[in-house]
Amino acid sequence: MVSFGERLRFLREERKLGQKEVGDLLDVSVSSVGKYENGERTPSPDTIIKLADFFDVSADFLLGRSEVREPAEKILARFNIGKDLPEKALKEFEEVKNYILHKYGHK
């Protein structure tokens, strides 16, 4: 399984960003970003959400729990469903998506 740090480095480099730019986004030092990437430090849940939103990926993708990059809201929008769904329904969709990925070996 891919680690959070590996995924963060991948996304950062994919966007051609330095650790300083990511640190500025999170209001943390370059050293902290390096420690996140090396697995020496774990970011808070709020920081993980901020990163997922910034990189436009699901938190599960960022955490290495899924290979599906897109957040549930984007998947639903692609199929023109979910516009009128409450937040609880969107969370349930995310849970179902993760269950199916796990069941069929896409951890």
C-alpha positions as CSV (number, residue, x, y, z in Angstrom):
1,M,0.0,0.0,0.0
2,V,1.2,3.5,-0.9
3,S,1.9,5.7,2.2
4,F,0.5,9.1,2.8
5,G,4.0,10.6,2.4
6,E,4.6,8.9,-1.0
7,R,1.2,10.0,-2.2
8,L,1.8,13.6,-1.1
9,R,5.2,13.7,-2.8
10,F,3.7,12.3,-6.0
11,L,0.9,14.9,-6.1
12,R,3.3,17.7,-5.2
13,E,5.8,16.7,-7.9
14,E,3.0,16.1,-10.4
15,R,2.0,19.7,-10.0
16,K,5.6,20.8,-10.1
17,L,5.4,22.3,-6.7
18,G,8.2,22.6,-4.1
19,Q,7.8,21.8,-0.5
20,K,7.8,25.5,0.3
21,E,4.6,26.1,-1.8
22,V,2.8,23.2,0.0
23,G,4.1,24.5,3.3
24,D,2.7,28.0,2.5
25,L,-0.6,26.5,1.6
26,L,-0.8,24.6,4.9
27,D,0.9,27.4,6.9
28,V,3.7,25.0,8.0
29,S,7.4,24.9,7.5
30,V,9.3,23.2,4.7
31,S,10.6,20.9,7.3
32,S,7.1,19.8,8.3
33,V,6.2,19.0,4.7
34,G,9.4,17.0,4.4
35,K,8.5,15.1,7.5
36,Y,5.0,14.4,6.2
37,E,6.6,13.0,3.0
38,N,9.2,10.9,4.9
39,G,6.6,9.5,7.2
40,E,8.2,11.1,10.3
41,R,5.1,13.2,11.1
42,T,1.4,12.8,10.5
43,P,-0.8,15.7,9.6
44,S,-4.0,16.6,11.3
45,P,-7.3,15.5,9.8
46,D,-7.9,19.2,8.9
47,T,-4.6,19.3,7.0
48,I,-5.4,16.1,5.1
49,I,-8.7,17.6,4.0
50,K,-7.0,20.8,2.9
51,L,-4.5,18.8,0.9
52,A,-7.2,16.6,-0.7
53,D,-9.2,19.7,-1.7
54,F,-6.1,21.5,-3.0
55,F,-5.0,18.5,-5.1
56,D,-8.6,17.7,-6.0
57,V,-8.4,14.1,-4.9
58,S,-10.3,12.0,-2.4
59,A,-8.8,11.8,1.1
60,D,-8.7,8.0,0.7
61,F,-6.5,8.5,-2.4
62,L,-4.2,10.8,-0.5
63,L,-4.0,8.4,2.5
64,G,-3.1,5.5,0.1
65,R,-6.4,3.7,0.9
66,S,-7.7,3.9,-2.7
67,E,-6.5,4.2,-6.2
68,V,-9.6,6.3,-7.1
69,R,-8.4,9.9,-7.3
70,E,-11.7,11.7,-7.7
71,P,-13.8,12.7,-4.7
72,A,-17.2,11.1,-4.6
73,E,-18.9,14.5,-5.5
74,K,-17.0,14.6,-8.8
75,I,-17.9,11.0,-9.6
76,L,-21.6,11.7,-8.9
77,A,-21.5,14.9,-11.0
78,R,-20.0,13.1,-13.9
79,F,-23.1,10.8,-14.0
80,N,-25.4,13.8,-13.3
81,I,-26.6,12.5,-10.0
82,G,-26.2,13.9,-6.5
83,K,-27.1,17.5,-7.2
84,D,-29.9,17.4,-4.8
85,L,-28.5,14.8,-2.4
86,P,-27.8,15.8,1.2
87,E,-24.3,15.6,2.6
88,K,-25.2,12.4,4.4
89,A,-26.1,10.7,1.1
90,L,-22.7,11.8,-0.4
91,K,-20.9,10.2,2.5
92,E,-22.8,7.0,2.1
93,F,-21.9,6.9,-1.6
94,E,-18.2,7.3,-0.5
95,E,-18.6,4.4,1.9
96,V,-20.2,2.2,-0.8
97,K,-17.4,3.1,-3.3
98,N,-14.8,2.2,-0.7
99,Y,-16.5,-1.1,0.1
100,I,-16.6,-2.1,-3.6
101,L,-12.9,-1.2,-4.0
102,H,-12.0,-3.2,-1.0
103,K,-14.2,-6.2,-2.0
104,Y,-12.6,-6.4,-5.4
105,G,-9.0,-6.0,-4.3
106,H,-8.4,-2.3,-5.0
107,K,-7.1,-1.3,-1.6
